[in-house]
Amino acid sequence: MRGLLLLLVCLSFIFTSSATAKQRDDVPILKPEQEELMRQSLHALREGKTNDAFALALRAVRSDPTNYLGFRFRGQLREATREFDLCVADYTLAIQQAPTKSSLYLMRARALFKGGRIDESVLDWTHFIETEKDALKAPELFDFGIANVIVGKLDVARKQFEWYATLYPDDVENAAWQFLCVAKKEGIVAARAQLLKVGKDDRQPMMALYGVFKGEGTIADVWNAVGAGKPAEAERVQREFWARLYLGLYFEADGRANLAARYLNTAALMASPTLFTNQTVFYMTDVARVYHDKLRTRELKELNAAIDADPENQKARNLALWLALNILVCIGWLLFRVSKKIQPQKKPSVTEPIVTATASLVKTEEQKVEPVKV
C-alpha cells in the first residue's frame, strides 16, 4: 500500500506522546480503550486489511470524541491511502477539539497541498508560521515556499528560500527553487546572477544539477552523476527522481513548459514507498505531481485564451453561430407546417347546421323586404 511505511513512522509518536502526557499539559492522555483500538487499527493496516483498519479507527474516535488524537490518527490513515479530502476533514475535526495545536494546521496544510488545494494550504501554513516563531521549524517553511511558487506568489517564496539558505547553506534544492522564483520574474540570466551559493550537497546528482542552474554544467553531466559508482537499485531510482524533478524545474525556469511537465510527470510516477522510505523524499513526489498538474492546467488556459483571441477563430465561431440559428429557424418552421397538416379537423357541433340554416333564411327574407317609401 502506497505510503504505508511512512504512515507507520508518522503514527509512532502518537503512543509515545500519550506515555509522556503526564509531564505535558498540551497532550491529552489516551484512554486505554482508545489506545488499544489504534494499535489494532495499525496492525490491520500492516496486514493489508484497510476496511478493518478504518472501522477500528472509527471506534477509536467514538470512544473519546473530545480527544483530538483520535481524529488526527484517522486523518493520517486517510493521508496514507491518498484520500486527501477525507484526511482534511479529519484534521479539521482535530483542530476543532484543539485549536491551539499549531502542528495540526501544518498537517492539514500538507494534506491540502497534496489534494491540489494550494491556496487553502498556504493559509494553513501562514497560520502555522504566525504561531510558531521557532527557527527550528525551517524544514516545514521550505514546503511553504514551494506552495507559494505554485500559486504564483514568487516574492514571498523567494524570501522564504533565501532565509532558509542561512540555516541550510548546502541544500541545492533550496537554490533551485530560489532560481525558479527569480527566473520567472526577471529571466534566466538574472536568475543565474542571483543564484544562491551552495557549499557541497553530498546527494547525487545535486551538484551536477547545481552546475546546470549555474550555467556551467550540462544535462549529460546530471545523468552521468545518476549512474556514477554503479549504485544499488534503490539509490539509483532516488537519484533519477531528483534529476527529473529538478531538471523539470530548470526547464520551467527556461520557459520550456511542455518539457518541464514531461519531466515532472515522470518524476511523480516514480513514487514508491518501498524505495523512498525517507518521508521528505516521498513528499517531494507529491510536489512533482501537484506542480505537473498546475502546469497542465495553465497550459490549457493559455491554449483556450489563444483560441479565443485568434480573429480567424472568432470569424469561424460567428459563422457557426449564424448557421446554427438559421438551422434552428428552419427546423422550427418545418415543425410548424407539419403540425398544421396533422392537426385534426374541427368537427361541427350538433347545433351548427341549425344556426347556419337560420342565418341563411334570415338573410333571404331581409332581401325580399321592399324598402319603405317616405
URSUL-V274396 format. One record per backbone hydrogen bond with DSSP energy under -0.5 kcal/mol. NH is the residue of the N-H (numbers start at 1). CO is the residue of the C=O. If there is no record, write none. Layout:
BEGIN
nh=[NH;NH]
co=[CO;CO]
END
This chain:
BEGIN
nh=[4;7;8;9;10;11;12;13;14;15;15;16;17;18;19;20;21;23;24;24;28;35;36;37;38;39;40;41;42;43;44;45;46;47;48;49;50;53;54;55;56;57;58;59;60;61;62;63;64;64;65;67;68;70;71;72;73;74;75;76;77;78;79;80;81;82;83;84;87;88;89;90;91;92;93;94;95;96;97;98;101;102;104;105;105;106;107;108;109;110;111;112;113;114;115;116;117;118;121;122;123;124;125;126;127;128;129;130;131;132;133;137;138;140;141;142;143;144;145;146;147;148;149;150;151;152;152;153;154;157;158;159;160;161;162;163;164;165;166;167;167;168;171;172;175;176;177;178;179;180;181;182;183;184;185;185;186;187;187;191;192;193;194;195;199;202;206;207;209;210;211;212;213;214;215;215;216;217;222;223;224;225;226;227;228;228;230;236;237;238;239;240;241;242;243;244;245;246;247;248;249;250;251;252;253;254;255;256;257;260;261;262;263;264;265;266;267;268;269;270;270;271;275;276;277;282;283;284;285;285;286;286;287;288;289;290;291;292;293;294;295;296;297;298;299;300;301;302;303;304;305;306;307;308;309;310;314;315;316;317;318;319;320;321;322;323;324;325;326;327;328;329;330;331;332;333;334;335;336;337;338;339;340;341;342;343;352;353;355;356;357;358;359;360;361;362;363;364;365;366;367;368;369]
co=[1;3;4;5;6;7;8;10;11;11;12;12;13;14;15;16;18;20;20;21;26;31;32;33;34;35;36;37;38;39;40;41;42;43;45;44;48;49;50;51;52;53;54;55;56;57;58;59;60;61;62;64;66;67;67;68;69;70;71;72;73;74;75;76;77;79;78;82;83;84;85;86;87;88;89;90;91;92;93;94;98;100;101;101;102;102;103;104;105;106;107;108;109;110;111;113;112;116;117;118;119;120;121;122;123;124;125;126;127;128;131;134;135;137;137;138;139;140;141;142;143;144;145;146;147;148;149;148;152;153;154;155;156;157;158;159;160;161;163;163;164;164;168;170;171;172;173;174;175;176;177;178;179;180;181;182;182;182;183;187;188;189;190;192;169;200;203;203;205;206;207;208;209;210;211;212;211;211;218;219;220;221;222;223;224;225;227;232;233;234;235;236;237;238;239;240;241;242;243;244;245;246;247;248;249;250;252;251;255;256;257;258;259;260;261;262;263;264;265;266;267;268;272;272;275;278;279;280;281;282;282;283;283;284;285;286;287;288;289;290;291;292;293;294;295;296;297;298;299;300;301;302;303;304;305;306;310;311;312;313;314;315;316;317;318;319;320;321;322;323;324;325;326;327;328;329;330;331;332;333;334;335;336;337;338;339;349;349;351;352;353;354;355;356;357;358;359;360;361;362;363;364;365]
END
